[in-house]
Structure formats: C-alpha cells, structure tokens
Amino acid sequence: MKTNKYVEELNAKSVAELNETLVAAKKELFNLRFQNATNQLDNTSRIKDVRKNIARIQTVISQKAKAAN
C-alpha cells in the first residue's frame, strides 16, 4: 500500500521536517486549485490526494505533540 509507506515516511521525520512538508503540500494545493479555476488542471483527483496528505501530515504532527507531553 502506498499510503502505509507514506505514513511510515512521515513518522520517521522530525516535527520541523513535517512542518516543512506541510507548507509544501499547502502550496501545492493552492497551485492545483488555481489551475483548476483557470481550467488548466488535467487530473482533478490530485486535489483530493493532496488534501488527504495534508490531513495525514497534521495527524502525525499532533501524535508527536501528544507523545512529547
């Protein structure tokens, strides 16, 4: 499964690296939305994938924050 490997990769990263990944994913989502609005986006399912990846990153960040307390 691709998602399991992606989550394992996220768990291996530090919180700072996760925050950088989160910023990059949010920028990508913005660009995809912009392309969609201007009818330049071919693969619209990519928006859904990026949104789910953002949620996965935020979940791992919150899990690490809880584990630190």
VMD Tcl script that builds the backbone (N, CA, C; Angstrom):
set m [mol new atoms 207]
animate dup $m
set s [atomselect $m all]
$s set {name element resname resid chain x y z} {
  {N N MET 1 A 0.828 -1.196 0.000}
  {CA C MET 1 A 0.000 0.000 0.000}
  {C C MET 1 A 0.865 1.250 0.000}
  {N N LYS 2 A 0.503 2.173 -0.851}
  {CA C LYS 2 A 1.261 3.415 -0.933}
  {C C LYS 2 A 1.076 4.266 0.318}
  {N N THR 3 A -0.162 4.300 0.837}
  {CA C THR 3 A -0.430 5.179 1.976}
  {C C THR 3 A 0.319 4.723 3.218}
  {N N ASN 4 A 0.437 3.412 3.422}
  {CA C ASN 4 A 1.166 2.928 4.588}
  {C C ASN 4 A 2.628 3.337 4.535}
  {N N LYS 5 A 3.243 3.238 3.363}
  {CA C LYS 5 A 4.637 3.650 3.216}
  {C C LYS 5 A 4.775 5.153 3.437}
  {N N TYR 6 A 3.801 5.919 2.937}
  {CA C TYR 6 A 3.850 7.374 3.097}
  {C C TYR 6 A 3.753 7.740 4.575}
  {N N VAL 7 A 2.862 7.074 5.307}
  {CA C VAL 7 A 2.715 7.358 6.740}
  {C C VAL 7 A 3.976 6.937 7.493}
  {N N GLU 8 A 4.582 5.823 7.100}
  {CA C GLU 8 A 5.831 5.406 7.735}
  {C C GLU 8 A 6.934 6.430 7.502}
  {N N GLU 9 A 6.986 6.980 6.288}
  {CA C GLU 9 A 7.968 8.024 5.994}
  {C C GLU 9 A 7.712 9.258 6.847}
  {N N LEU 10 A 6.437 9.602 7.031}
  {CA C LEU 10 A 6.107 10.761 7.856}
  {C C LEU 10 A 6.493 10.523 9.305}
  {N N ASN 11 A 6.268 9.332 9.815}
  {CA C ASN 11 A 6.616 9.016 11.199}
  {C C ASN 11 A 8.118 9.081 11.435}
  {N N ALA 12 A 8.899 8.842 10.387}
  {CA C ALA 12 A 10.349 8.871 10.528}
  {C C ALA 12 A 10.907 10.293 10.569}
  {N N LYS 13 A 10.102 11.263 10.143}
  {CA C LYS 13 A 10.577 12.650 10.090}
  {C C LYS 13 A 10.398 13.343 11.443}
  {N N SER 14 A 11.192 14.406 11.637}
  {CA C SER 14 A 11.044 15.212 12.842}
  {C C SER 14 A 9.899 16.203 12.654}
  {N N VAL 15 A 9.528 16.864 13.727}
  {CA C VAL 15 A 8.410 17.811 13.664}
  {C C VAL 15 A 8.747 18.981 12.738}
  {N N ALA 16 A 9.983 19.434 12.745}
  {CA C ALA 16 A 10.390 20.537 11.863}
  {C C ALA 16 A 10.284 20.125 10.401}
  {N N GLU 17 A 10.718 18.910 10.110}
  {CA C GLU 17 A 10.615 18.419 8.735}
  {C C GLU 17 A 9.156 18.254 8.322}
  {N N LEU 18 A 8.329 17.813 9.263}
  {CA C LEU 18 A 6.902 17.663 8.971}
  {C C LEU 18 A 6.255 19.012 8.674}
  {N N ASN 19 A 6.668 20.030 9.419}
  {CA C ASN 19 A 6.121 21.370 9.167}
  {C C ASN 19 A 6.525 21.874 7.785}
  {N N GLU 20 A 7.756 21.593 7.373}
  {CA C GLU 20 A 8.199 21.983 6.032}
  {C C GLU 20 A 7.397 21.239 4.963}
  {N N THR 21 A 7.157 19.958 5.202}
  {CA C THR 21 A 6.373 19.155 4.268}
  {C C THR 21 A 4.942 19.672 4.189}
  {N N LEU 22 A 4.401 20.084 5.324}
  {CA C LEU 22 A 3.044 20.621 5.372}
  {C C LEU 22 A 2.934 21.912 4.572}
  {N N VAL 23 A 3.910 22.787 4.709}
  {CA C VAL 23 A 3.906 24.036 3.951}
  {C C VAL 23 A 3.982 23.754 2.453}
  {N N ALA 24 A 4.834 22.822 2.074}
  {CA C ALA 24 A 4.969 22.473 0.661}
  {C C ALA 24 A 3.666 21.889 0.112}
  {N N ALA 25 A 3.003 21.061 0.903}
  {CA C ALA 25 A 1.746 20.457 0.458}
  {C C ALA 25 A 0.649 21.512 0.325}
  {N N LYS 26 A 0.634 22.477 1.231}
  {CA C LYS 26 A -0.371 23.539 1.144}
  {C C LYS 26 A -0.128 24.422 -0.076}
  {N N LYS 27 A 1.135 24.673 -0.396}
  {CA C LYS 27 A 1.448 25.438 -1.600}
  {C C LYS 27 A 1.013 24.684 -2.847}
  {N N GLU 28 A 1.250 23.376 -2.845}
  {CA C GLU 28 A 0.842 22.553 -3.982}
  {C C GLU 28 A -0.680 22.567 -4.137}
  {N N LEU 29 A -1.392 22.492 -3.014}
  {CA C LEU 29 A -2.852 22.526 -3.070}
  {C C LEU 29 A -3.334 23.857 -3.624}
  {N N PHE 30 A -2.705 24.960 -3.208}
  {CA C PHE 30 A -3.070 26.267 -3.733}
  {C C PHE 30 A -2.874 26.321 -5.238}
  {N N ASN 31 A -1.726 25.829 -5.696}
  {CA C ASN 31 A -1.438 25.843 -7.132}
  {C C ASN 31 A -2.425 24.973 -7.906}
  {N N LEU 32 A -2.783 23.822 -7.342}
  {CA C LEU 32 A -3.754 22.954 -8.010}
  {C C LEU 32 A -5.125 23.621 -8.104}
  {N N ARG 33 A -5.526 24.286 -7.033}
  {CA C ARG 33 A -6.808 24.982 -7.053}
  {C C ARG 33 A -6.799 26.114 -8.070}
  {N N PHE 34 A -5.677 26.812 -8.145}
  {CA C PHE 34 A -5.555 27.901 -9.111}
  {C C PHE 34 A -5.643 27.364 -10.536}
  {N N GLN 35 A -4.943 26.256 -10.799}
  {CA C GLN 35 A -5.000 25.644 -12.124}
  {C C GLN 35 A -6.404 25.151 -12.447}
  {N N ASN 36 A -7.096 24.636 -11.442}
  {CA C ASN 36 A -8.459 24.154 -11.656}
  {C C ASN 36 A -9.401 25.315 -12.004}
  {N N ALA 37 A -9.197 26.446 -11.339}
  {CA C ALA 37 A -10.056 27.598 -11.581}
  {C C ALA 37 A -9.840 28.168 -12.980}
  {N N THR 38 A -8.636 28.023 -13.512}
  {CA C THR 38 A -8.335 28.557 -14.842}
  {C C THR 38 A -8.426 27.471 -15.922}
  {N N ASN 39 A -9.019 26.335 -15.570}
  {CA C ASN 39 A -9.214 25.219 -16.499}
  {C C ASN 39 A -7.905 24.698 -17.098}
  {N N GLN 40 A -6.842 24.708 -16.330}
  {CA C GLN 40 A -5.562 24.188 -16.789}
  {C C GLN 40 A -5.225 22.843 -16.157}
  {N N LEU 41 A -6.060 22.393 -15.216}
  {CA C LEU 41 A -5.760 21.171 -14.482}
  {C C LEU 41 A -6.375 19.969 -15.189}
  {N N ASP 42 A -5.524 18.996 -15.525}
  {CA C ASP 42 A -5.996 17.795 -16.214}
  {C C ASP 42 A -6.475 16.734 -15.222}
  {N N ASN 43 A -5.699 16.514 -14.177}
  {CA C ASN 43 A -6.012 15.461 -13.209}
  {C C ASN 43 A -6.604 16.094 -11.945}
  {N N THR 44 A -7.914 16.216 -11.890}
  {CA C THR 44 A -8.555 16.877 -10.750}
  {C C THR 44 A -8.530 16.021 -9.491}
  {N N SER 45 A -8.300 14.733 -9.621}
  {CA C SER 45 A -8.248 13.878 -8.432}
  {C C SER 45 A -6.999 14.159 -7.593}
  {N N ARG 46 A -6.037 14.840 -8.189}
  {CA C ARG 46 A -4.810 15.187 -7.454}
  {C C ARG 46 A -5.124 16.118 -6.284}
  {N N ILE 47 A -6.150 16.972 -6.423}
  {CA C ILE 47 A -6.554 17.869 -5.336}
  {C C ILE 47 A -6.960 17.047 -4.121}
  {N N LYS 48 A -7.755 16.018 -4.341}
  {CA C LYS 48 A -8.211 15.153 -3.259}
  {C C LYS 48 A -7.036 14.452 -2.589}
  {N N ASP 49 A -6.095 13.971 -3.372}
  {CA C ASP 49 A -4.924 13.283 -2.824}
  {C C ASP 49 A -4.089 14.208 -1.950}
  {N N VAL 50 A -3.893 15.441 -2.417}
  {CA C VAL 50 A -3.078 16.394 -1.659}
  {C C VAL 50 A -3.786 16.775 -0.359}
  {N N ARG 51 A -5.103 16.938 -0.414}
  {CA C ARG 51 A -5.862 17.259 0.804}
  {C C ARG 51 A -5.732 16.146 1.839}
  {N N LYS 52 A -5.779 14.906 1.387}
  {CA C LYS 52 A -5.632 13.776 2.305}
  {C C LYS 52 A -4.221 13.699 2.862}
  {N N ASN 53 A -3.230 14.016 2.036}
  {CA C ASN 53 A -1.853 14.023 2.523}
  {C C ASN 53 A -1.644 15.102 3.569}
  {N N ILE 54 A -2.270 16.263 3.383}
  {CA C ILE 54 A -2.188 17.331 4.375}
  {C C ILE 54 A -2.775 16.846 5.699}
  {N N ALA 55 A -3.910 16.176 5.644}
  {CA C ALA 55 A -4.528 15.645 6.858}
  {C C ALA 55 A -3.631 14.606 7.529}
  {N N ARG 56 A -2.978 13.774 6.730}
  {CA C ARG 56 A -2.067 12.772 7.289}
  {C C ARG 56 A -0.894 13.441 8.000}
  {N N ILE 57 A -0.341 14.471 7.376}
  {CA C ILE 57 A 0.791 15.192 7.981}
  {C C ILE 57 A 0.360 15.826 9.293}
  {N N GLN 58 A -0.795 16.480 9.303}
  {CA C GLN 58 A -1.279 17.118 10.526}
  {C C GLN 58 A -1.547 16.098 11.622}
  {N N THR 59 A -2.023 14.918 11.253}
  {CA C THR 59 A -2.274 13.869 12.234}
  {C C THR 59 A -0.968 13.405 12.873}
  {N N VAL 60 A 0.049 13.203 12.055}
  {CA C VAL 60 A 1.340 12.758 12.596}
  {C C VAL 60 A 1.938 13.838 13.495}
  {N N ILE 61 A 1.791 15.099 13.105}
  {CA C ILE 61 A 2.306 16.196 13.946}
  {C C ILE 61 A 1.602 16.189 15.312}
  {N N SER 62 A 0.292 16.029 15.313}
  {CA C SER 62 A -0.432 16.040 16.582}
  {C C SER 62 A -0.096 14.810 17.422}
  {N N GLN 63 A 0.122 13.662 16.789}
  {CA C GLN 63 A 0.525 12.469 17.527}
  {C C GLN 63 A 1.881 12.665 18.190}
  {N N LYS 64 A 2.795 13.290 17.480}
  {CA C LYS 64 A 4.127 13.543 18.054}
  {C C LYS 64 A 4.041 14.560 19.185}
  {N N ALA 65 A 3.134 15.537 19.054}
  {CA C ALA 65 A 2.974 16.530 20.118}
  {C C ALA 65 A 2.404 15.878 21.387}
  {N N LYS 66 A 1.456 14.987 21.205}
  {CA C LYS 66 A 0.878 14.290 22.371}
  {C C LYS 66 A 1.907 13.362 23.026}
  {N N ALA 67 A 2.729 12.722 22.204}
  {CA C ALA 67 A 3.737 11.815 22.733}
  {C C ALA 67 A 4.805 12.580 23.505}
  {N N ALA 68 A 5.040 13.828 23.137}
  {CA C ALA 68 A 6.057 14.640 23.796}
  {C C ALA 68 A 5.607 15.092 25.188}
  {N N ASN 69 A 4.293 15.161 25.397}
  {CA C ASN 69 A 3.784 15.620 26.717}
  {C C ASN 69 A 3.809 14.537 27.743}
}
mol reanalyze $m
mol bondsrecalc $m
mol representation Tube
mol addrep $m
